[in-house]
């Protein structure tokens, strides 16, 4: 992954580059053809908004914070399982396997190297607690920054840290329950005893759980109901995409793991884990952008700024939507996660 501060954004590549006066004429013809048909016009509008918002940079920030939080969250899950299911070894194994199934091919290596917090020193526990709190707050904060930027929610509509904290905890709970339930259902397709129907049942169950997980996560992070919006379209796109990734994960991850293991040895597991999380965050950002473009009818839209065919955003019922930056770039969030982000400083009310 590239440095989040230098990720592809509105000033690098993509639709913004088409504004150059020396751009070839075939770009104009392609632009007209894209706007002529509804499916291509919709995709072009989503891509244009993606570059306007700097969604690649925001997805990278979310991926880094998710990677930072995944290890302490797994430690917490293992510890809770050891406490709540003491004496039930098989049940403990099933819960852990369900969660690690979200990390294909590398789940076995994570299981072998991560153990619960029982019988640990006080210093180790203190470090893990600090790491857990910081990583989880960064994860929820960067998810909020992404959604607030995509939905153009102004800073003054977002509550402070005290009111955001319950939402952050609810967001982490949604991810935890969704990952365990979705992993358990996807395992039916691989290890189920229903014969040919196992794969179908596992796929359908994982799809329902994943769509529900993304919808709940989006809704907890940012409430847009009073602005005339809903998030079911984005949740459907993200849920379907993540479910498909789960069922082709072995092929994808095996290819990447073999490549990086040749170069980096055991460190390849960490690299592939970051890569896999990055796929998920890019999918999440695309789904959110798609949702906004469809709901506000921001299409058809020209990929050449200043040309015709650009759709006007639907009026915001709350009257609080922010105007787009003429340069097409969205302010970068605070890389440290400690200050006030430029688009959003807390969670939406």
C-alpha positions as CSV (number, residue, x, y, z in Angstrom):
1,X,0.0,0.0,0.0
2,X,1.2,3.4,-0.7
3,X,1.6,6.2,1.9
4,X,-1.9,7.5,2.7
5,X,-0.6,11.1,2.5
6,X,0.5,10.4,-1.1
7,X,-2.3,8.1,-2.3
8,X,-3.9,8.7,-5.6
9,X,-6.2,11.6,-5.2
10,X,-7.9,14.3,-7.2
11,X,-4.7,16.0,-8.2
12,X,-2.9,12.8,-9.4
13,X,-4.8,10.7,-11.9
14,X,-8.4,10.1,-13.0
15,X,-11.2,12.4,-14.1
16,X,-9.5,15.6,-12.8
17,X,-6.6,15.0,-15.2
18,X,-9.0,15.2,-18.2
19,X,-9.4,18.9,-17.6
20,X,-6.0,19.6,-19.2
21,X,-6.4,21.7,-22.4
22,X,-4.1,19.4,-24.3
23,X,-6.1,16.2,-23.6
24,X,-6.7,14.2,-26.8
25,X,-10.0,14.4,-28.5
26,X,-10.8,10.8,-28.0
27,X,-11.3,11.5,-24.3
28,X,-14.1,13.8,-25.3
29,X,-15.7,11.2,-27.4
30,X,-15.3,8.6,-24.7
31,X,-16.9,11.0,-22.2
32,X,-19.9,11.5,-24.4
33,X,-20.4,7.8,-24.9
34,X,-20.2,7.1,-21.2
35,X,-22.9,9.7,-20.5
36,X,-25.2,8.2,-23.2
37,X,-25.9,5.0,-21.4
38,X,-27.3,4.7,-17.9
39,X,-24.9,2.0,-16.5
40,X,-21.7,3.6,-17.8
41,X,-23.0,7.1,-16.8
42,X,-23.6,5.8,-13.3
43,X,-20.1,4.2,-13.0
44,X,-18.4,7.3,-14.5
45,X,-20.2,9.5,-11.9
46,X,-19.2,7.3,-9.1
47,X,-15.5,7.4,-10.3
48,X,-15.6,11.1,-10.6
49,X,-17.0,11.6,-7.1
50,X,-14.4,9.1,-5.9
51,X,-11.6,11.3,-7.1
52,X,-13.3,14.5,-6.0
53,X,-13.5,13.2,-2.4
54,X,-10.0,11.6,-2.4
55,X,-11.7,8.3,-1.4
56,X,-8.6,6.3,-2.1
57,X,-6.6,8.2,0.5
58,X,-9.5,7.9,3.0
59,X,-9.8,4.1,2.3
60,X,-6.0,3.8,2.9
61,X,-6.3,5.6,6.3
62,X,-9.1,3.2,7.2
63,X,-7.1,0.2,6.2
64,X,-4.1,1.3,8.3
65,X,-6.2,1.8,11.4
66,X,-8.0,-1.5,10.8
67,X,-4.6,-3.3,10.7
68,X,-3.6,-1.4,13.9
69,X,-6.8,-2.6,15.6
70,X,-7.0,-6.2,14.4
71,X,-4.4,-7.8,16.7
72,X,-5.7,-6.3,20.0
73,X,-9.2,-7.1,18.9
74,X,-8.3,-10.7,18.3
75,X,-6.5,-10.8,21.7
76,X,-9.7,-9.4,23.3
77,X,-11.9,-12.0,21.5
78,X,-9.6,-14.9,22.6
79,X,-9.6,-13.7,26.2
80,X,-13.4,-13.3,26.3
81,X,-13.8,-16.8,24.7
82,X,-11.5,-18.3,27.4
83,X,-13.5,-16.7,30.2
84,X,-17.0,-17.2,28.9
85,X,-16.5,-20.7,27.5
86,X,-14.2,-22.1,30.1
87,X,-14.1,-25.8,29.9
88,X,-15.7,-25.9,26.4
89,X,-12.7,-26.4,24.2
90,X,-14.6,-27.3,21.1
91,X,-16.9,-24.3,21.4
92,X,-13.9,-22.0,21.9
93,X,-12.3,-23.4,18.8
94,X,-15.5,-22.9,16.7
95,X,-15.8,-19.2,17.7
96,X,-12.2,-18.4,17.0
97,X,-12.3,-20.3,13.7
98,X,-15.4,-18.3,12.7
99,X,-13.6,-15.0,13.3
100,X,-10.3,-16.0,11.6
101,X,-12.2,-17.3,8.6
102,X,-12.5,-13.6,7.6
103,X,-8.7,-13.7,7.0
104,X,-8.3,-16.5,4.4
105,X,-5.2,-18.7,4.4
106,X,-3.5,-16.5,7.0
107,X,-6.0,-17.3,9.7
108,X,-4.0,-20.4,10.7
109,X,-0.8,-18.4,11.2
110,X,-2.7,-15.8,13.2
111,X,-4.2,-18.5,15.4
112,X,-0.8,-20.0,16.0
113,X,0.8,-16.7,17.1
114,X,-2.0,-15.0,19.1
115,X,-3.1,-16.3,22.5
116,X,-5.4,-14.9,25.2
117,X,-4.4,-12.5,27.9
118,X,-4.6,-14.9,30.7
119,X,-1.5,-15.4,32.9
120,X,0.2,-12.4,31.3
121,X,2.4,-9.8,33.2
122,X,0.9,-6.5,34.2
123,X,3.1,-4.5,31.9
124,X,2.0,-6.6,28.9
125,X,-1.6,-6.2,29.8
126,X,-1.2,-2.4,30.1
127,X,0.5,-2.2,26.7
128,X,-2.3,-4.3,25.1
129,X,-5.0,-2.2,26.7
130,X,-3.5,1.1,25.5
131,X,-3.0,-0.5,22.0
132,X,-6.5,-1.7,22.0
133,X,-8.1,1.6,23.0
134,X,-6.0,3.6,20.6
135,X,-6.4,1.2,17.6
136,X,-10.2,0.9,18.1
137,X,-10.7,4.7,18.4
138,X,-8.6,5.3,15.3
139,X,-10.6,2.7,13.4
140,X,-14.0,4.2,14.3
141,X,-12.8,7.7,13.8
142,X,-11.4,7.1,10.3
143,X,-14.6,5.2,9.4
144,X,-16.5,8.3,10.5
145,X,-14.1,10.6,8.5
146,X,-14.7,8.5,5.3
147,X,-18.5,8.5,5.6
148,X,-18.7,12.2,6.5
149,X,-16.6,13.2,3.5
150,X,-18.6,11.0,1.2
151,X,-22.0,12.4,2.5
152,X,-20.7,16.0,2.7
153,X,-21.6,16.3,6.3
154,X,-20.2,19.6,7.7
155,X,-18.2,19.8,10.9
156,X,-20.7,21.7,13.0
157,X,-23.3,18.9,12.6
158,X,-21.0,16.3,14.3
159,X,-21.0,15.7,18.0
160,X,-17.9,15.9,20.2
161,X,-15.9,13.0,21.6
162,X,-18.2,12.3,24.5
163,X,-21.2,11.8,22.3
164,X,-19.2,9.9,19.7
165,X,-17.7,7.3,22.1
166,X,-21.0,5.2,22.5
167,X,-21.2,5.1,18.7
168,X,-17.6,4.0,18.4
169,X,-18.2,1.2,20.8
170,X,-21.4,0.2,19.0
171,X,-19.5,0.2,15.7
172,X,-16.9,-2.2,17.0
173,X,-19.6,-4.4,18.4
174,X,-21.3,-4.5,15.0
175,X,-18.0,-5.5,13.3
176,X,-17.3,-8.2,16.0
177,X,-20.7,-9.8,15.8
178,X,-20.8,-9.5,12.0
179,X,-17.3,-11.1,11.5
180,X,-18.0,-14.0,13.8
181,X,-21.5,-14.7,12.4
182,X,-20.4,-14.2,8.8
183,X,-17.4,-16.4,9.2
184,X,-19.4,-19.2,10.8
185,X,-22.0,-19.2,8.0
186,X,-19.3,-19.1,5.3
187,X,-17.8,-22.1,6.9
188,X,-20.9,-24.1,6.2
189,X,-20.1,-23.9,2.5
190,X,-16.7,-25.4,3.1
191,X,-17.2,-27.8,6.0
192,X,-21.0,-28.2,6.0
193,X,-22.7,-31.6,6.0
194,X,-25.6,-30.6,3.8
195,X,-24.1,-32.1,0.6
196,X,-24.4,-30.0,-2.5
197,X,-26.6,-27.5,-0.7
198,X,-23.9,-26.6,1.8
199,X,-22.2,-24.0,-0.5
200,X,-25.6,-22.4,-1.4
201,X,-26.7,-22.2,2.3
202,X,-23.3,-20.8,3.4
203,X,-23.3,-18.2,0.6
204,X,-26.8,-17.1,1.3
205,X,-26.3,-16.9,5.0
206,X,-23.0,-15.0,4.7
207,X,-24.6,-12.6,2.2
208,X,-27.5,-11.7,4.6
209,X,-25.2,-11.3,7.6
210,X,-22.6,-9.2,5.6
211,X,-25.3,-6.8,4.2
212,X,-26.7,-6.4,7.7
213,X,-23.3,-5.8,9.1
214,X,-22.4,-3.1,6.6
215,X,-25.9,-1.4,7.0
216,X,-25.6,-1.4,10.8
217,X,-22.0,-0.1,10.6
218,X,-22.8,2.7,8.1
219,X,-25.8,3.7,10.2
220,X,-24.0,3.7,13.5
221,X,-21.1,5.8,12.1
222,X,-23.2,8.4,10.3
223,X,-26.9,9.1,10.6
224,X,-28.3,10.7,7.4
225,X,-32.0,9.9,7.9
226,X,-33.0,13.5,8.6
227,X,-31.0,14.6,5.5
228,X,-33.3,12.5,3.3
229,X,-30.9,9.6,2.8
230,X,-30.6,5.9,3.7
231,X,-27.7,3.6,3.4
232,X,-29.2,0.3,2.3
233,X,-27.9,0.6,-1.3
234,X,-24.3,1.0,-0.2
235,X,-24.7,-1.8,2.4
236,X,-26.1,-4.1,-0.4
237,X,-23.1,-3.3,-2.7
238,X,-20.6,-3.7,0.1
239,X,-22.2,-6.9,1.5
240,X,-22.4,-8.6,-1.9
241,X,-18.8,-7.6,-2.7
242,X,-17.4,-8.8,0.6
243,X,-19.3,-12.1,0.3
244,X,-17.9,-12.7,-3.1
245,X,-14.4,-11.9,-1.9
246,X,-14.9,-14.5,0.9
247,X,-15.8,-17.2,-1.6
248,X,-12.8,-16.5,-3.9
249,X,-10.4,-15.6,-1.1
250,X,-8.3,-18.8,-1.4
251,X,-7.3,-18.2,-5.0
252,X,-6.6,-14.5,-4.4
253,X,-4.7,-14.8,-1.1
254,X,-2.7,-17.9,-2.1
255,X,-1.4,-16.0,-5.2
256,X,-0.3,-13.0,-3.1
257,X,1.0,-15.1,-0.3
258,X,3.3,-17.2,-2.5
259,X,4.6,-14.0,-4.2
260,X,5.4,-12.1,-1.0
261,X,6.7,-15.2,0.9
262,X,9.3,-15.6,-1.8
263,X,10.5,-12.1,-1.1
264,X,9.9,-11.5,2.6
265,X,9.6,-14.9,4.3
266,X,7.4,-15.0,7.4
267,X,6.8,-11.2,7.2
268,X,4.6,-12.0,4.1
269,X,1.7,-12.8,6.4
270,X,1.6,-9.2,7.6
271,X,1.9,-7.8,4.1
272,X,-0.9,-10.0,2.8
273,X,-3.1,-9.1,5.9
274,X,-2.7,-5.4,5.1
275,X,-3.5,-6.1,1.4
276,X,-6.6,-8.1,2.3
277,X,-7.9,-5.4,4.7
278,X,-7.1,-2.8,2.0
279,X,-9.4,-4.6,-0.4
280,X,-12.2,-4.4,2.2
281,X,-11.8,-0.7,2.8
282,X,-11.7,0.1,-0.9
283,X,-14.9,-1.9,-1.4
284,X,-16.4,0.0,1.6
285,X,-15.5,3.4,0.1
286,X,-16.8,2.5,-3.3
287,X,-20.1,1.3,-1.9
288,X,-20.6,4.5,0.1
289,X,-19.8,6.7,-3.0
290,X,-22.2,4.6,-5.1
291,X,-25.0,5.1,-2.5
292,X,-24.6,8.9,-2.5
293,X,-24.5,9.2,-6.3
294,X,-27.6,7.1,-6.7
295,X,-29.6,8.8,-3.9
296,X,-28.7,12.4,-4.9
297,X,-28.8,11.6,-8.7
298,X,-25.4,13.0,-9.3
299,X,-25.3,11.4,-12.7
300,X,-24.9,11.6,-15.7
301,X,-21.8,13.6,-15.0
302,X,-19.0,14.6,-17.3
303,X,-15.5,13.4,-16.5
304,X,-14.2,16.7,-18.0
305,X,-14.7,19.5,-15.5
306,X,-16.4,22.5,-17.0
307,X,-18.0,20.4,-19.8
308,X,-21.7,19.8,-20.2
309,X,-23.6,16.8,-18.8
310,X,-22.7,17.4,-15.2
311,X,-25.6,16.6,-12.9
312,X,-26.5,19.0,-10.2
313,X,-26.7,17.5,-6.7
314,X,-30.1,17.0,-5.3
315,X,-31.1,19.7,-2.8
316,X,-30.2,18.8,0.8
317,X,-33.4,18.7,2.9
318,X,-31.4,19.9,5.9
319,X,-29.8,22.7,4.0
320,X,-26.4,21.9,5.5
321,X,-24.6,20.2,2.7
322,X,-21.3,21.7,1.9
323,X,-20.4,23.0,-1.6
324,X,-17.7,20.9,-3.4
325,X,-14.2,22.2,-3.6
326,X,-13.7,23.9,-7.0
327,X,-10.3,22.2,-7.2
328,X,-11.9,18.8,-6.7
329,X,-9.9,18.0,-3.7
330,X,-11.3,17.2,-0.2
331,X,-9.3,18.3,2.8
332,X,-7.0,15.7,4.2
333,X,-7.9,14.3,7.6
334,X,-5.6,14.5,10.5
335,X,-3.1,11.7,10.0
336,X,-2.5,11.4,13.7
337,X,-6.1,10.9,14.5
338,X,-5.9,13.0,17.6
339,X,-6.8,16.4,16.3
340,X,-10.0,17.6,14.7
341,X,-10.4,16.1,11.2
342,X,-11.0,18.6,8.4
343,X,-14.3,17.1,7.3
344,X,-15.6,15.6,10.5
345,X,-14.3,15.7,14.1
346,X,-16.6,13.2,15.7
347,X,-19.5,11.0,14.7
348,X,-22.6,12.2,13.1
349,X,-25.5,12.6,15.5
